[in-house]
Amino acid sequence: MEKLTENFAELNVKDIDKVIKIQRKYKEHLSNKNILSLNNWIDNYKKIKNNYKESQYDFYKRNNASDEVLELVSLESKRFGSISEKLTCKIFKLESRTSSQNDGVRKGKKIEIKCARYWGCKDECKWQHLELEHDYDCILFGLLDFDGSWKFWGISKTLLFGELKEKNILSYQGKQGYWCDKSKVIEFCHVIKSIKSLDKFLETI
């Protein structure tokens, strides 16, 4: 301590001011660095996260979804929809679409495909961006299950935009078309478990 005092005694006032300023800037640098570091915010993040509902990804993970399923679940909505649409076309051996207003054709029927993941961390999902003006005869609703299997339901466009729209089961989504909840719509749909059951459904349209 005495040696330190002696060293400072040899400095003039200007030198001491410079040292103090340098020390302050260095402390500010360390302070800012610590504030932005992972170690500084990770504990707060864990506390804040606990106040939010479980994410869609975590919901699938908690229900033992495989890495392959989780990869699909983690995709942003537009990419998930595009990939799921192509997978569905392969699964049911659909012919090429006739225009950008439908996704495929089978038995002469133009098919629109809408796939979803569980929504709200429960046995529920929403199928959205359903367009009245687009050129298709029916819709295939798909849902990705925890084990990687798909669940599918089919419904005619006439029924969906007729009776179900009147009953508010199909509701307006603004500029993005219409949407509906699985829990409300599937009782009016045909369960599709195979190409054979899809063909049988298409015969009813």
PASEBA-1860 file (N, C-alpha, C; in nm, 3 decimals):
! residues 205
1> MEKLTENF> 0.083/-0.119/0.000/0.000/0.000/0.000/0.086/0.124/0.000 ~ 0.193/0.124/0.085/0.284/0.239/0.092/0.355/0.260/-0.041 ~ 0.396/0.146/-0.104/0.465/0.154/-0.232/0.372/0.213/-0.338 ~ 0.243/0.169/-0.337/0.146/0.221/-0.430/0.125/0.370/-0.411 ~ 0.119/0.413/-0.284/0.102/0.555/-0.252/0.220/0.636/-0.303 ~ 0.338/0.581/-0.284/0.459/0.649/-0.330/0.458/0.667/-0.482 ~ 0.414/0.562/-0.554/0.408/0.571/-0.700/0.311/0.678/-0.746 ~ 0.196/0.683/-0.681/0.099/0.786/-0.716/0.148/0.926/-0.681
9> AELNVKDI> 0.224/0.934/-0.575/0.277/1.063/-0.532/0.371/1.122/-0.637 ~ 0.435/1.033/-0.715/0.528/1.080/-0.818/0.454/1.130/-0.942 ~ 0.325/1.096/-0.955/0.248/1.141/-1.071/0.189/1.279/-1.045 ~ 0.180/1.359/-1.151/0.113/1.488/-1.134/-0.037/1.470/-1.152 ~ -0.110/1.575/-1.132/-0.256/1.568/-1.135/-0.307/1.523/-1.270 ~ -0.249/1.571/-1.378/-0.293/1.536/-1.513/-0.276/1.386/-1.540 ~ -0.163/1.333/-1.496/-0.138/1.191/-1.514/-0.241/1.106/-1.440 ~ -0.274/1.149/-1.319/-0.372/1.076/-1.238/-0.510/1.080/-1.305
17> DKVIKIQR> -0.547/1.196/-1.360/-0.675/1.208/-1.430/-0.682/1.113/-1.550 ~ -0.570/1.102/-1.622/-0.565/1.012/-1.737/-0.583/0.867/-1.694 ~ -0.515/0.829/-1.584/-0.526/0.694/-1.533/-0.670/0.663/-1.492 ~ -0.733/0.759/-1.425/-0.872/0.740/-1.380/-0.965/0.723/-1.499 ~ -0.946/0.804/-1.603/-1.029/0.796/-1.723/-1.013/0.661/-1.793 ~ -0.887/0.617/-1.801/-0.859/0.488/-1.864/-0.925/0.375/-1.786 ~ -0.916/0.383/-1.652/-0.977/0.281/-1.568/-1.129/0.278/-1.586 ~ -1.188/0.397/-1.596/-1.333/0.406/-1.613/-1.376/0.344/-1.746
25> KYKEHLSN> -1.302/0.377/-1.853/-1.336/0.324/-1.985/-1.321/0.172/-1.987 ~ -1.218/0.124/-1.920/-1.195/-0.021/-1.917/-1.307/-0.091/-1.840 ~ -1.350/-0.029/-1.728/-1.459/-0.086/-1.650/-1.590/-0.087/-1.731 ~ -1.612/0.021/-1.809/-1.731/0.028/-1.893/-1.728/-0.081/-2.000 ~ -1.608/-0.102/-2.056/-1.591/-0.206/-2.157/-1.624/-0.343/-2.099 ~ -1.571/-0.371/-1.980/-1.597/-0.500/-1.916/-1.745/-0.515/-1.882 ~ -1.805/-0.406/-1.837/-1.946/-0.408/-1.799/-2.034/-0.440/-1.919 ~ -2.007/-0.369/-2.033/-2.085/-0.393/-2.155/-2.064/-0.534/-2.207
33> KNILSLNN> -1.942/-0.579/-2.202/-1.909/-0.713/-2.249/-1.983/-0.818/-2.166 ~ -1.988/-0.799/-2.037/-2.055/-0.894/-1.949/-2.206/-0.892/-1.969 ~ -2.263/-0.774/-1.995/-2.407/-0.761/-2.014/-2.453/-0.837/-2.137 ~ -2.372/-0.835/-2.241/-2.410/-0.898/-2.367/-2.372/-1.045/-2.377 ~ -2.301/-1.094/-2.280/-2.253/-1.232/-2.286/-2.363/-1.332/-2.252 ~ -2.344/-1.456/-2.299/-2.439/-1.564/-2.270/-2.455/-1.586/-2.121 ~ -2.344/-1.587/-2.048/-2.348/-1.612/-1.904/-2.431/-1.509/-1.830 ~ -2.440/-1.387/-1.887/-2.513/-1.281/-1.819/-2.664/-1.296/-1.835
41> WIDNYKKI> -2.710/-1.348/-1.952/-2.856/-1.350/-1.974/-2.920/-1.488/-1.969 ~ -2.843/-1.595/-1.968/-2.901/-1.728/-1.979/-2.995/-1.763/-1.863 ~ -2.960/-1.721/-1.741/-3.046/-1.751/-1.625/-3.180/-1.678/-1.637 ~ -3.174/-1.553/-1.681/-3.297/-1.476/-1.700/-3.384/-1.537/-1.809 ~ -3.318/-1.584/-1.914/-3.392/-1.648/-2.024/-3.471/-1.769/-1.975 ~ -3.407/-1.851/-1.893/-3.474/-1.971/-1.842/-3.595/-1.934/-1.757 ~ -3.582/-1.827/-1.679/-3.694/-1.783/-1.594/-3.807/-1.727/-1.680 ~ -3.772/-1.646/-1.780/-3.872/-1.587/-1.868/-3.943/-1.694/-1.949
49> KNNYKESQ> -3.866/-1.791/-2.001/-3.921/-1.897/-2.085/-4.028/-1.977/-2.011 ~ -4.008/-1.998/-1.882/-4.103/-2.075/-1.802/-4.239/-2.009/-1.791 ~ -4.245/-1.878/-1.819/-4.371/-1.805/-1.810/-4.451/-1.814/-1.940 ~ -4.391/-1.874/-2.043/-4.458/-1.886/-2.172/-4.512/-2.028/-2.189 ~ -4.611/-2.041/-2.279/-4.664/-2.172/-2.311/-4.558/-2.255/-2.382 ~ -4.570/-2.384/-2.372/-4.478/-2.475/-2.438/-4.481/-2.451/-2.590 ~ -4.366/-2.451/-2.652/-4.359/-2.429/-2.796/-4.406/-2.554/-2.871 ~ -4.438/-2.535/-2.996/-4.480/-2.646/-3.082/-4.372/-2.753/-3.090
57> YDFYKRNN> -4.247/-2.708/-3.105/-4.133/-2.799/-3.114/-4.119/-2.880/-2.984 ~ -4.127/-2.812/-2.870/-4.113/-2.880/-2.741/-4.229/-2.977/-2.716 ~ -4.348/-2.941/-2.767/-4.465/-3.027/-2.752/-4.443/-3.160/-2.825 ~ -4.391/-3.154/-2.946/-4.360/-3.276/-3.021/-4.247/-3.353/-2.953 ~ -4.148/-3.281/-2.906/-4.033/-3.347/-2.841/-4.078/-3.418/-2.715 ~ -4.165/-3.355/-2.637/-4.215/-3.416/-2.512/-4.295/-3.542/-2.541 ~ -4.352/-3.547/-2.661/-4.430/-3.665/-2.700/-4.348/-3.763/-2.784 ~ -4.215/-3.759/-2.760/-4.121/-3.858/-2.815/-4.109/-3.858/-2.967
65> ASDEVLEL> -4.127/-3.743/-3.028/-4.106/-3.732/-3.173/-3.959/-3.756/-3.206 ~ -3.934/-3.823/-3.317/-3.797/-3.852/-3.359/-3.730/-3.726/-3.414 ~ -3.600/-3.735/-3.435/-3.526/-3.622/-3.490/-3.577/-3.583/-3.628 ~ -3.618/-3.683/-3.707/-3.670/-3.654/-3.841/-3.800/-3.575/-3.834 ~ -3.887/-3.613/-3.740/-4.014/-3.542/-3.723/-3.988/-3.401/-3.670 ~ -3.897/-3.390/-3.574/-3.865/-3.259/-3.517/-3.806/-3.164/-3.621 ~ -3.732/-3.222/-3.715/-3.676/-3.139/-3.822/-3.788/-3.077/-3.905 ~ -3.890/-3.156/-3.934/-4.005/-3.107/-4.010/-4.087/-3.008/-3.928
73> VSLESKRF> -4.101/-3.035/-3.800/-4.177/-2.946/-3.712/-4.109/-2.809/-3.699 ~ -3.977/-2.808/-3.704/-3.901/-2.685/-3.682/-3.903/-2.591/-3.803 ~ -3.952/-2.637/-3.918/-3.953/-2.554/-4.037/-4.050/-2.437/-4.022 ~ -4.014/-2.324/-4.083/-4.109/-2.212/-4.081/-4.232/-2.251/-4.166 ~ -4.343/-2.185/-4.144/-4.473/-2.229/-4.194/-4.478/-2.249/-4.346 ~ -4.426/-2.154/-4.421/-4.435/-2.163/-4.567/-4.356/-2.283/-4.619 ~ -4.236/-2.304/-4.564/-4.153/-2.416/-4.607/-4.216/-2.549/-4.567 ~ -4.272/-2.555/-4.446/-4.341/-2.676/-4.401/-4.456/-2.709/-4.496
81> GSISEKLT> -4.534/-2.608/-4.531/-4.648/-2.629/-4.619/-4.607/-2.680/-4.755 ~ -4.501/-2.623/-4.810/-4.454/-2.661/-4.942/-4.402/-2.806/-4.944 ~ -4.320/-2.840/-4.844/-4.265/-2.976/-4.836/-4.375/-3.078/-4.810 ~ -4.467/-3.046/-4.720/-4.576/-3.138/-4.687/-4.666/-3.162/-4.808 ~ -4.688/-3.058/-4.885/-4.769/-3.070/-5.007/-4.705/-3.169/-5.104 ~ -4.575/-3.156/-5.125/-4.504/-3.246/-5.217/-4.503/-3.390/-5.164 ~ -4.487/-3.406/-5.032/-4.491/-3.539/-4.972/-4.628/-3.604/-4.993 ~ -4.734/-3.527/-4.974/-4.870/-3.577/-4.990/-4.895/-3.622/-5.133
89> CKIFKLES> -4.846/-3.544/-5.229/-4.861/-3.582/-5.370/-4.792/-3.715/-5.398 ~ -4.676/-3.737/-5.337/-4.603/-3.863/-5.354/-4.677/-3.979/-5.288 ~ -4.726/-3.956/-5.165/-4.795/-4.061/-5.089/-4.916/-4.113/-5.165 ~ -4.996/-4.021/-5.221/-5.122/-4.060/-5.286/-5.111/-4.069/-5.438 ~ -4.987/-4.058/-5.487/-4.962/-4.072/-5.632/-5.050/-3.980/-5.716 ~ -5.051/-3.852/-5.678/-5.132/-3.755/-5.752/-5.062/-3.715/-5.882 ~ -5.144/-3.685/-5.981/-5.092/-3.632/-6.106/-5.059/-3.484/-6.087 ~ -4.986/-3.427/-6.183/-4.944/-3.287/-6.174/-5.065/-3.194/-6.168
97> RTSSQNDG> -5.050/-3.086/-6.098/-5.157/-2.988/-6.085/-5.188/-2.923/-6.221 ~ -5.308/-2.870/-6.236/-5.348/-2.807/-6.361/-5.309/-2.659/-6.366 ~ -5.288/-2.601/-6.246/-5.248/-2.461/-6.237/-5.197/-2.434/-6.096 ~ -5.160/-2.312/-6.069/-5.112/-2.275/-5.936/-5.226/-2.269/-5.835 ~ -5.350/-2.291/-5.881/-5.466/-2.283/-5.793/-5.508/-2.417/-5.735 ~ -5.430/-2.522/-5.763/-5.452/-2.651/-5.698/-5.318/-2.721/-5.686 ~ -5.316/-2.835/-5.617/-5.188/-2.902/-5.588/-5.168/-3.035/-5.659 ~ -5.275/-3.092/-5.712/-5.263/-3.220/-5.780/-5.397/-3.267/-5.832
105> VRKGKKIE> -5.391/-3.375/-5.909/-5.514/-3.430/-5.969/-5.515/-3.582/-5.952 ~ -5.634/-3.636/-5.924/-5.652/-3.781/-5.922/-5.796/-3.811/-5.962 ~ -5.811/-3.911/-6.048/-5.944/-3.949/-6.096/-6.019/-3.829/-6.156 ~ -5.943/-3.739/-6.218/-6.004/-3.623/-6.281/-6.044/-3.512/-6.185 ~ -6.020/-3.530/-6.055/-6.057/-3.430/-5.955/-5.934/-3.347/-5.915 ~ -5.953/-3.217/-5.914/-5.845/-3.125/-5.876/-5.844/-3.112/-5.724 ~ -5.726/-3.134/-5.665/-5.714/-3.144/-5.519/-5.626/-3.032/-5.463 ~ -5.675/-2.971/-5.357/-5.598/-2.874/-5.280/-5.547/-2.945/-5.154
113> IKCARYWG> -5.423/-2.921/-5.116/-5.364/-2.988/-4.999/-5.330/-2.885/-4.892 ~ -5.374/-2.911/-4.771/-5.341/-2.826/-4.657/-5.292/-2.914/-4.542 ~ -5.167/-2.897/-4.503/-5.110/-2.976/-4.394/-5.074/-2.888/-4.275 ~ -5.079/-2.947/-4.158/-5.054/-2.871/-4.036/-4.981/-2.956/-3.933 ~ -4.935/-2.888/-3.829/-4.878/-2.953/-3.712/-4.971/-2.924/-3.594 ~ -4.958/-3.002/-3.487/-5.041/-2.975/-3.370/-5.022/-2.830/-3.327 ~ -5.131/-2.769/-3.288/-5.133/-2.626/-3.261/-5.183/-2.600/-3.119 ~ -5.118/-2.509/-3.047/-5.162/-2.477/-2.912/-5.130/-2.584/-2.810
121> CKDECKWQ> -5.037/-2.675/-2.845/-4.993/-2.782/-2.754/-5.110/-2.869/-2.705 ~ -5.197/-2.903/-2.800/-5.308/-2.993/-2.769/-5.349/-3.065/-2.898 ~ -5.446/-3.153/-2.888/-5.491/-3.229/-3.003/-5.578/-3.139/-3.092 ~ -5.511/-3.044/-3.153/-5.581/-2.944/-3.234/-5.485/-2.886/-3.337 ~ -5.539/-2.840/-3.447/-5.459/-2.767/-3.546/-5.552/-2.678/-3.626 ~ -5.494/-2.589/-3.702/-5.571/-2.502/-3.792/-5.523/-2.525/-3.934 ~ -5.619/-2.539/-4.025/-5.586/-2.541/-4.167/-5.626/-2.406/-4.223 ~ -5.531/-2.341/-4.285/-5.554/-2.202/-4.322/-5.519/-2.171/-4.467
129> HLELEHDY> -5.540/-2.044/-4.506/-5.516/-1.996/-4.642/-5.601/-2.070/-4.744 ~ -5.725/-2.098/-4.708/-5.818/-2.164/-4.798/-5.887/-2.059/-4.885 ~ -5.873/-2.075/-5.015/-5.921/-1.972/-5.108/-6.047/-2.018/-5.182 ~ -6.151/-1.939/-5.174/-6.277/-1.969/-5.241/-6.263/-1.960/-5.393 ~ -6.188/-1.863/-5.441/-6.179/-1.837/-5.584/-6.089/-1.934/-5.659 ~ -6.008/-2.011/-5.589/-5.914/-2.100/-5.657/-5.984/-2.222/-5.719 ~ -5.920/-2.279/-5.819/-5.978/-2.386/-5.900/-5.943/-2.525/-5.845 ~ -6.029/-2.581/-5.760/-6.012/-2.716/-5.709/-6.149/-2.773/-5.671
137> DCILFGLL> -6.156/-2.905/-5.664/-6.283/-2.972/-5.633/-6.294/-3.014/-5.487 ~ -6.181/-3.042/-5.425/-6.183/-3.090/-5.287/-6.051/-3.056/-5.218 ~ -6.051/-3.077/-5.089/-5.932/-3.047/-5.009/-5.892/-3.171/-4.931 ~ -5.762/-3.195/-4.926/-5.705/-3.296/-4.838/-5.643/-3.223/-4.720 ~ -5.697/-3.247/-4.601/-5.642/-3.191/-4.478/-5.545/-3.293/-4.418 ~ -5.421/-3.251/-4.391/-5.323/-3.341/-4.333/-5.272/-3.291/-4.199 ~ -5.237/-3.384/-4.111/-5.182/-3.351/-3.980/-5.064/-3.443/-3.950 ~ -4.950/-3.385/-3.919/-4.831/-3.463/-3.884/-4.840/-3.508/-3.739
145> DFDGSWKF> -4.839/-3.641/-3.718/-4.849/-3.694/-3.582/-4.710/-3.708/-3.520 ~ -4.707/-3.735/-3.390/-4.581/-3.740/-3.315/-4.486/-3.849/-3.367 ~ -4.543/-3.961/-3.408/-4.461/-4.074/-3.451/-4.416/-4.063/-3.597 ~ -4.451/-3.952/-3.662/-4.411/-3.931/-3.801/-4.513/-3.977/-3.902 ~ -4.620/-4.042/-3.857/-4.727/-4.082/-3.949/-4.815/-3.960/-3.977 ~ -4.891/-3.970/-4.086/-4.982/-3.861/-4.123/-5.126/-3.903/-4.103 ~ -5.209/-3.809/-4.066/-5.353/-3.829/-4.062/-5.412/-3.740/-4.172 ~ -5.506/-3.797/-4.250/-5.566/-3.721/-4.359/-5.718/-3.730/-4.356
153> WGISKTLL> -5.779/-3.620/-4.396/-5.924/-3.612/-4.412/-5.953/-3.541/-4.543 ~ -6.062/-3.581/-4.609/-6.100/-3.517/-4.734/-6.238/-3.453/-4.722 ~ -6.253/-3.339/-4.789/-6.382/-3.271/-4.789/-6.400/-3.198/-4.922 ~ -6.521/-3.194/-4.971/-6.546/-3.125/-5.098/-6.545/-2.974/-5.075 ~ -6.504/-2.903/-5.176/-6.501/-2.757/-5.169/-6.643/-2.702/-5.151 ~ -6.739/-2.768/-5.218/-6.879/-2.724/-5.210/-6.931/-2.729/-5.067 ~ -6.904/-2.838/-4.996/-6.949/-2.851/-4.858/-6.877/-2.751/-4.767 ~ -6.747/-2.739/-4.786/-6.669/-2.651/-4.699/-6.712/-2.505/-4.710
161> FGELKEKN> -6.726/-2.458/-4.833/-6.761/-2.318/-4.853/-6.911/-2.293/-4.860 ~ -6.988/-2.400/-4.841/-7.133/-2.387/-4.837/-7.184/-2.397/-4.694 ~ -7.222/-2.517/-4.656/-7.280/-2.541/-4.523/-7.186/-2.501/-4.409 ~ -7.058/-2.539/-4.421/-6.967/-2.514/-4.309/-6.931/-2.366/-4.296 ~ -6.935/-2.295/-4.405/-6.913/-2.149/-4.398/-7.032/-2.083/-4.331 ~ -7.152/-2.130/-4.364/-7.274/-2.076/-4.304/-7.277/-2.103/-4.153 ~ -7.221/-2.216/-4.112/-7.218/-2.252/-3.970/-7.099/-2.191/-3.895 ~ -7.021/-2.113/-3.966/-6.900/-2.047/-3.909/-6.794/-2.147/-3.865
169> ILSYQGKQ> -6.801/-2.268/-3.918/-6.693/-2.364/-3.894/-6.573/-2.324/-3.979 ~ -6.602/-2.273/-4.097/-6.501/-2.210/-4.182/-6.516/-2.061/-4.166 ~ -6.410/-1.995/-4.121/-6.420/-1.851/-4.094/-6.317/-1.771/-4.174 ~ -6.350/-1.646/-4.192/-6.268/-1.556/-4.274/-6.137/-1.524/-4.203 ~ -6.028/-1.534/-4.278/-5.895/-1.509/-4.224/-5.838/-1.376/-4.275 ~ -5.923/-1.291/-4.325/-5.875/-1.164/-4.380/-5.823/-1.182/-4.521 ~ -5.715/-1.113/-4.553/-5.658/-1.119/-4.688/-5.596/-1.255/-4.719 ~ -5.587/-1.341/-4.617/-5.524/-1.472/-4.636/-5.625/-1.583/-4.661
177> GYWCDKSK> -5.748/-1.545/-4.694/-5.850/-1.645/-4.725/-5.931/-1.686/-4.603 ~ -5.951/-1.819/-4.589/-6.032/-1.873/-4.479/-5.951/-1.979/-4.404 ~ -6.000/-2.012/-4.282/-5.935/-2.117/-4.204/-6.038/-2.189/-4.118 ~ -5.997/-2.305/-4.065/-6.088/-2.382/-3.981/-6.008/-2.466/-3.881 ~ -6.075/-2.503/-3.772/-6.014/-2.586/-3.668/-6.042/-2.733/-3.695 ~ -5.944/-2.817/-3.670/-5.960/-2.961/-3.688/-6.079/-3.014/-3.607 ~ -6.088/-2.973/-3.482/-6.190/-3.026/-3.391/-6.332/-2.997/-3.440 ~ -6.348/-2.893/-3.520/-6.482/-2.855/-3.566/-6.517/-2.910/-3.703
185> VIEFCHVI> -6.415/-2.936/-3.785/-6.442/-2.969/-3.925/-6.437/-3.117/-3.957 ~ -6.359/-3.197/-3.882/-6.335/-3.335/-3.927/-6.459/-3.424/-3.921 ~ -6.559/-3.389/-3.842/-6.681/-3.472/-3.839/-6.757/-3.466/-3.972 ~ -6.724/-3.366/-4.053/-6.787/-3.351/-4.185/-6.698/-3.406/-4.297 ~ -6.582/-3.458/-4.259/-6.484/-3.505/-4.357/-6.483/-3.656/-4.370 ~ -6.421/-3.704/-4.476/-6.395/-3.846/-4.496/-6.254/-3.876/-4.447 ~ -6.239/-3.979/-4.366/-6.106/-4.020/-4.321/-6.035/-4.089/-4.438 ~ -5.914/-4.044/-4.465/-5.836/-4.098/-4.576/-5.715/-4.173/-4.519
193> KSIKSLDK> -5.713/-4.306/-4.537/-5.604/-4.386/-4.483/-5.521/-4.456/-4.590 ~ -5.567/-4.448/-4.714/-5.498/-4.516/-4.822/-5.539/-4.455/-4.956 ~ -5.472/-4.497/-5.062/-5.510/-4.452/-5.195/-5.652/-4.500/-5.228 ~ -5.682/-4.621/-5.185/-5.816/-4.676/-5.209/-5.924/-4.592/-5.143 ~ -5.901/-4.551/-5.018/-6.002/-4.469/-4.949/-6.010/-4.328/-5.008 ~ -5.897/-4.280/-5.061/-5.899/-4.149/-5.130/-5.985/-4.160/-5.256 ~ -5.964/-4.267/-5.334/-6.041/-4.285/-5.456/-6.191/-4.298/-5.426 ~ -6.223/-4.368/-5.317/-6.364/-4.384/-5.279/-6.425/-4.248/-5.243
201> FLETI> -6.346/-4.165/-5.174/-6.393/-4.030/-5.139/-6.413/-3.948/-5.265 ~ -6.322/-3.955/-5.360/-6.330/-3.875/-5.482/-6.454/-3.912/-5.565 ~ -6.499/-4.036/-5.552/-6.619/-4.079/-5.624/-6.745/-4.009/-5.572 ~ -6.740/-3.955/-5.451/-6.857/-3.889/-5.392/-6.872/-3.744/-5.437 ~ -6.768/-3.691/-5.501/-6.770/-3.549/-5.540/-6.835/-3.531/-5.676
END
